[in-house]
Amino acid sequence: MKIAFLAPAGAMHRFNGNFGKVLHYAPLTLTTLAALVPEELNADMQIYDETVDIIPLDLQADLIIMTCITGTAQRCYAYADYFRSKGITVGLGGVHPSLMPQEALQHADFIMTGFAEQTFPQMIYDFVNNTLKKVYNQNDDYTITGRPMPRRDLLKPKGYITKNTVEAVRGCSFPCSFCAYPAAFGRKLYKRPVNEVIKEIETFNSKVVLFPDVNLTASREYAIELFTAMIPLKKYWLGLVTSAIGLDDELINIFRKSGCKGLLIGFESISQQSQQYINKGVNQVAGYKELMKKLHDNGILVQGCFAFGGDEEDTSVFERTVEVIIDAKIDLPRYSILTPFPNTALYRELESQGRIFEHNWAMYDVEHCVFVPKQITVEQLEEGITWAWKETYKVGNIFKRLSPFRHSPWLSIPLNFGYRHYADKYELFTKEVMCDNSDIPVPENKEQTK
Ligand code: SF4
């Protein structure tokens, strides 16, 4: 039996987009699912991740499993329609099918909603026995303990800055109104036993470890146990936390001792009112500069994420945000536009106000505006974010932020120049480019997926 696992990508993140190799780390979803295919089936498996590779239109498979986020949904549907027309069975899973199951079902033989650890092996047996169901719903009554190692060997060898991605804790209990993650998967927390995580890290033959978990400190107790156990491994690690880390000197100290070199923090906005608008009260804007100093003093650099488009914001927000970022010396700023993913509280609010004008999912890549902002126009918002990217990644401003260079320049400089390239090409990704799936043939009985 041949199984192909596909991860289609949006235009910016595709192998030929503006998101370079230095910014790509190996994804875990498809390697984890591949590891769950029962060994006794002796399946021939391939992974095609479109962020680093093309998806061949002549691929040979009996079964295709595709992971789908909202921004890639249209492209996933185009691939699904095409491969199904070739007689291949196609299943869709991931965030978007979990948010929009009925829509996804129109393009797939079956869908998997929620996390798929338990339903996936059953689905494989159902496929083999010709008893496939239409929908595999994963409830939250499962565990991520005792899972086999992800099949990293199936990934393209040189496409990523690191293949050493490892999961420790899954889930987030915060109520941010824009976030698709709890909307798709709920707010329950799942923790892998620390000894399993450590065992997996010990198999890595290079120094850097990346935790892609959406909130590594979702359980403080667990984070203390995990990172204390990591100290003897002498690794360097990167991960995602909230700005609440700034209030926790004990945990920062453990992070430093365990080799933490970089944290991604969703600062979202320089306005406290905007934090209320998106229900992210954990962010205390007044403390950002102090937080940055504290993390820098502990040798930790920060990727700081900001989202424009809140109702409180006027046209001055772009310049003010860049100023704050340079002043606070945020090592790797990243900008997005607030995006109302389906089934989120933000979507419901904006939809009820009749403000969502764009319904092509390809534009839901968090870099394009899909709703009418309150105090500025759509054009001002898109021009403002383009300006902010370019201004922030001017060479002079990169070095103002990184000065005096003491925080892991081996990491911060390549990443900054990776984002400089991204910023340079940013405005090339117009709606026409974002929504173009004309490289995927359209089956006779279907219309071009738009
Ligand atoms: S803290 Fe992050 S992961 Fe958690 S709900 Fe908010 S945006 Fe989503």
Residues whose N, C-alpha, C, O or C-beta is under 5 A from the ligand:
A	BS01	SF4	C172 F174 P175 C176 C179 Y181 V214
